[in-house]
Amino acid sequence: MSLEYQIKQTLNDFENTTSDKILEILYQIKPQFKNVMISEYLQGKIQKILEANDDAEKKRLLKALLPYLEWYLQGL
């Protein structure tokens, strides 16, 4: 399954996609951002998500990062 397909599935069915799956996708796209500051910012957000205690909190934080998935699909 291609990364693009996984991202489209995640965007279409965010509520039923696991936090771990979304984090896995974010890790894959993070190095592709040309701007180092964006990659570092994204890494900081990922770290906050990893530190969250429950899945509901993780999903809330992950929802704010959906634009990164959309940017990836648009060609960064």
Order of alpha helices (4+ residues) and beta strands (2+ residues): alpha-alpha-alpha-alpha-alpha
